[in-house]
Amino acid sequence: MKAKIRLYVEHPLGPGQDVSLSRDQAHYLFGVMRLAVGARVALFNGVDGEWQAAVTTAGKRGGVLTCDTLSAPLGLPPDLWLCFAPIKKTRTDFIVEKAVEMGARRIVPMGTDFTNSERIRQDRLQAHAVEAAEQCGATYVPEVAPLIRFDALIDQSKDRQLMFCDEAEAGAQREPDEVSKEPWCILIGPEGGFSDRERSRLQSLPNAHTLSLGPRILRAETAAVAAMTLWQTRYGDW
């Protein structure tokens, strides 16, 4: 029977492979979830797929799980980056969580002219990505990249199609261009939108595609979900 509890581990997985648990993982499995020796847990590491494992040692400060069956192969999402300007803490957490659920391969916080927050806790956001992958059945965990400035990101994305979600296009009824080639990058601006300078640079690029997200101006976290939905239904793996 397939395990209901899924756990991300930084350890090779394979038949007969023993996986030692950290103190926090042991506390979660044996203290919070009340598992005992013989219980089943699904493990994944973002490389080897999902493996069913049995608890072979259980303790307050550690434990061991032993893999026995491959239950799902590694499923890579499309080569899509979600690039967004950080906003308030809980709303940034929401964007990271939904990006994982909706199939981004990389999550890139982006500093823009109007970005309110110039710092992020990359480790905390990466932990949110792991939790989202555990809950949504993913076998791959996207990297949450360090914060990068807008111009540096554009310079590094010359081989990508850029979906430019421009709040100035609200109500313009513009749809994504008929371009199917990967890789792609979705750009979501800050609460104040992209600056005129940033908008002009994007509009001048041959690989940038300006997109309207409907007749109303959306909050940044809503725009991220809307843009990924449009991209996935047209170019992705939905």
N, C-alpha and C positions, 0 to 999 in steps of 0.2 A: 504494500500500500504506500502511496506517495505521501511523504511527510508534509504537514501543514506549516511547520516552522521553517523559514529559510534564513540562512546565515551567510554573510560574506566573510571570507577568510583570505588572508594573504599567505597562502600555502599551496604547494602543488597538490592536485587531486587526481586520483586514479584508483584502480581496483586494489583493495587491501591497504590503501594509504592511510596511515594514522595522522590525525590532525590534532595538535595540542591547542587547547583553548587558553585565551588570556583570562585574567581575573575578571574583567568586565563581562566577557562572553560567558564565563562560567556562572557568574551571578545572574545574568539574564536567563540562561537556560535552566539552571537548577534552583535559583532562588526566586525568580519572578515567574517563570513558566512551569516550575515544579516538575521538570523532567527527571527521570531516573535511568539507571543502567538498562539498556535494551530499547530505550525510546528512539524514535527516528527523527532525523533532521536532514533537510536538504541544504547542501553546501555549494557555493559557487565562488570563483575567484576572478572572473572576468577573462579567463583564458581557456580553461579546461571544460567548460560547460557546467551543467548542474549534476551533482552526484548525490545519491541517497546514502546516508551514513547512519550508523548506529552508535549510541552512547556506550562506550566500553569502560570508561572511568568517569566518575562524577564526584566533585568535591567543591567546597566553598570557594577555593582560590584557584581552581583549575579543573581540567578534565581532558578526556581524549575521546574523539569521534573516529570511527573507522569506516572508510568508504567501501561500498560494495557494488553499486549499480549506477551506470550513467542514465539519468532520467531526462536530460535535454542537452542537445549540442549547444556550443557557443553560438549565440545569435547576435551578430553585429548589426547595429542600426545603420541606416544610410549615412553617407559621409556628409553630415549636416552639422554645422556649428550654429549654436544660438549665442549671439553676441548682444549684450544688453548693458545699459548704464545702471549701476547699482542704485537702489532706492532704499526706503526704510527697511530695517532689519527683517521683520516678518514677511514683508512683501518680496524681498529678495529671496528669502527662503522658499517662498511659494514658487517663484520663477524657476529655481533650481529643481525643486521637486517635480514640477510639471514638465520641465525639459527632459528629465529622465523618463518619466512615464510616457511621453509622446514621441520618444525616439531620437533625441539629439545624440550625436557621437562625442561632441565636445561642447563645454559650456564656458563662455568667455566673458567675464566682466570687463566693461569697456569704459574708460574715462573720456568724457566728451566736454565740450566747452561749457555746457550747462549742468554737468553732473554734480549732484549735491554731496555725494560721498566719494572721497578720493582714497579711501582705505577699505579693505575687506578683510574678513577672517577666512582665508582660503581653506584652512583646515576644518573649520566649522561647516563651511558650505560643502566641502567634499564629504564630510560625515552625513550631511543631509542627502547628498546624492546616493551614498551607500544605502541609507535607510529606505529611500524611494525605490531603489533597485530590488531590495529585499522584499518590499511589499507588493511590487507590481509584477513579479515573476520574471524580471529581466535576468539575463546571464552575463551582461556586460555593464560595467559602471563607467559612465563618461567622466573624463577628467574635468575638474573645475580649474581652469587655468588662472595664473596670476593676473591681476588687473593690468590692462594694457591701454595705452592712449589710442584714441581714435585713429590718428594719422599713422601710427606704427602698425596698427591692425590692418588698415587699408593697404599699406605697403606690403604686408605679408600675405595678402589675400588676392594677389593678381591672377592666380590660377583658379580662383573660385568665382562662381556666379553669386552676386550679391543681391539679396532681396531687401530693398530699402523701404521700410515701412514708414512713410512720411505722413505725419498728422495733418500737414497742410493739404493733403489729397483727400481728406474726409469728404465723402459724398461724390467723389469724382467717378465712381463706378469703374475704376481701373482694376483689371485682373492680372494675375501673373502671366508673364510672357511664355510663349510656347518653347521653352528651353528645358530639355530633359537631362542634360548632361550633369553628372556630379563632378566635382564637389560643389556644395552650396554653403552660403553663410547668410543667416537672417540677422538683420541689424534693427534693434529696438532702442530708440532714443530715451533720454531721461524725461522727467516730468515736465520740464520746460521745452521739450522737443529738441531737434537738432538745430544748431545755429545756421545762419545764412551761409557762413563759410563752409560748414560741413555739408550742407545740402547742395551747394554749388559744386563741391568736389565730387560728390556722389553722382550728381546728374551729368558730370562730364566723363564718367568712366564707361567704357564700352561693355563691361561685364556687370554693370549695376542695372537693376530692374525696379523702377518705382512702383509701389503697390499701395492701393487704397484698402483700408480695413473696414470699409462700410461708411455709412452716412454720419456716424457720430465719432467724436474724439474719445479714444479709449484710454484708460489708465494703463501704465506701462505693463503691469502684470497681466492684464486682460489682453493687451496687444500681443504679448509673447505667445499666449495660448492660441489666439486667433490666427496669427501668422503661421505658427507651426501646423495648425489644422489645415489651412489652405495649402501649405507646401506638401504636407503628407498626402493629402487626397489627390494632388496633381502629380507629384514627382516621387513620392516616398514609398513605404512598404505597407501602407494600409490597404 
